[in-house]
Structures are given as structure tokens and as C-alpha cells.
């Protein structure tokens, strides 16, 4: 799931000039696309870019995404509904949904979540974020109770998700957390985690020269 890299509408909390934030976010997307493609080489499947909200034209998202990715509009009232719609768009029993601000997330981490879904009963698998949410989850069944009417963008999202799972007797697997990129301090951390040849590493290096 992602947005179009429009200045003033992406990564505003990084406190960078809007055009710089947009350029950096475009690099995030490029790296996430590459990681998904590599993961699908290990676990063949369908890649979907869920983008375009409200006044964001879908054709611009189609031009942004790699040609072998399907592009769909995000739909639904609120983030939980949009994530479930993105999950359904995967058109497969085992589907992973990930955010676009984790450029250092290795393809092997995506594969480990897909592997965790290879069971004969409903299960959800999560890679938590360091800030209390989660940038990636997978499900092998539509587990709506985990997402409906959630108070998103708070430090308690993962904790509340686990509480709901226990209440609904839904099995959940969690993996080692990863930091997403929201605040200025996240930039230095992600710089240390990145593949030096990544688009985000190049964008951060250019940022130092600006």
C-alpha cells in the first residue's frame, strides 16, 4: 500500500522541504517494489500496488509502479477497511500487505511471513514496527475483527491487535520488529540498515549534498 509521491502529501513529519520528502518517498517505493519482486522469486505470486485515494488518479500510480505489478485503488472508510480491501486484491489465500515506508525490509522477511501462513487453520502473521504499529501483516483468511474500528496511528495498535486476536481466538504469529520511517530520527537509523546500492541510500546521500 502506498501513496503517490506528491510534495506536501507524503512524509510531512520528516520536517524536510516538501519536494525533498516526495523525492525520498519515491525512493522508498522503488526499494519496496524491488523487495516484493525478490520475495516473489522465492514464493511466486501476484504483486499488487494499492494506491490512489480520492483525487489521486489511478493512471499516475500505474505509471509509477513496475509493469509487472497490478495497480488497484485503495477503497474503504478508514485504514482498516482499506487494508482489508488491499488484502482481498491479492486474490490468493496467502496474502501479505505491507506499507511503503520500510525501505530496509529485506525480502526474506516477506517470505517468512508467507511461510507462517502455510497452515490448515486461520492465522495472521505480523512484523511489528518499533513505534507500536506494524508495517507488514499476512493472513490466510479474512480476519476482520483484527482491523475494524481500530484507533490507528497510535503506539498501542499492535498491542490492541493481539488483544483482539486473543478475544476472538485467532492465532497470531509475530516476528522481530522493524522501524518504519516517520520522524527525522528514523532517517539515521534506516541509513544504517539499508543496502548501500538501494534507491533510498542514494536519495539519502543526495540529501546530504543538498
Secondary structure in CASP SS format (residue, H / E / C, confidence):
PFRMAT SS
TARGET T0000
AUTHOR 0000-0000-0000
METHOD secondary structure of the structure
MODEL  1
X C 1.00
X C 1.00
X C 1.00
X C 1.00
X C 1.00
X C 1.00
X C 1.00
X C 1.00
X C 1.00
X C 1.00
X C 1.00
X H 1.00
X H 1.00
X H 1.00
X C 1.00
X C 1.00
X C 1.00
X H 1.00
X H 1.00
X H 1.00
X H 1.00
X H 1.00
X H 1.00
X H 1.00
X H 1.00
X H 1.00
X H 1.00
X H 1.00
X H 1.00
X H 1.00
X H 1.00
X H 1.00
X H 1.00
X H 1.00
X H 1.00
X H 1.00
X H 1.00
X H 1.00
X H 1.00
X H 1.00
X H 1.00
X H 1.00
X C 1.00
X C 1.00
X C 1.00
X C 1.00
X C 1.00
X E 1.00
X E 1.00
X E 1.00
X E 1.00
X C 1.00
X C 1.00
X C 1.00
X C 1.00
X C 1.00
X C 1.00
X H 1.00
X H 1.00
X H 1.00
X H 1.00
X H 1.00
X H 1.00
X H 1.00
X C 1.00
X C 1.00
X C 1.00
X C 1.00
X C 1.00
X E 1.00
X E 1.00
X E 1.00
X E 1.00
X C 1.00
X C 1.00
X C 1.00
X C 1.00
X C 1.00
X H 1.00
X H 1.00
X H 1.00
X H 1.00
X H 1.00
X H 1.00
X H 1.00
X H 1.00
X H 1.00
X H 1.00
X H 1.00
X C 1.00
X C 1.00
X C 1.00
X C 1.00
X C 1.00
X E 1.00
X E 1.00
X E 1.00
X E 1.00
X C 1.00
X C 1.00
X C 1.00
X C 1.00
X C 1.00
X C 1.00
X C 1.00
X C 1.00
X H 1.00
X H 1.00
X H 1.00
X H 1.00
X H 1.00
X H 1.00
X H 1.00
X H 1.00
X H 1.00
X H 1.00
X C 1.00
X C 1.00
X C 1.00
X C 1.00
X C 1.00
X C 1.00
X E 1.00
X E 1.00
X E 1.00
X E 1.00
X E 1.00
X E 1.00
X E 1.00
X C 1.00
X C 1.00
X C 1.00
X C 1.00
X E 1.00
X E 1.00
X E 1.00
X E 1.00
X E 1.00
X E 1.00
X C 1.00
X C 1.00
X C 1.00
X C 1.00
X H 1.00
X H 1.00
X H 1.00
X C 1.00
X C 1.00
X C 1.00
X C 1.00
X C 1.00
X C 1.00
X C 1.00
X C 1.00
X C 1.00
X C 1.00
X H 1.00
X H 1.00
X H 1.00
X H 1.00
X H 1.00
X H 1.00
X H 1.00
X H 1.00
X H 1.00
X H 1.00
X H 1.00
X C 1.00
X C 1.00
X C 1.00
X E 1.00
X E 1.00
X E 1.00
X E 1.00
X E 1.00
X E 1.00
X E 1.00
X E 1.00
X C 1.00
X C 1.00
X C 1.00
X C 1.00
X C 1.00
X H 1.00
X H 1.00
X H 1.00
X H 1.00
X H 1.00
X H 1.00
X H 1.00
X H 1.00
X H 1.00
X H 1.00
X C 1.00
X C 1.00
X C 1.00
X C 1.00
X C 1.00
X H 1.00
X H 1.00
X H 1.00
X H 1.00
X H 1.00
X H 1.00
X H 1.00
X H 1.00
X H 1.00
X H 1.00
X H 1.00
X C 1.00
END
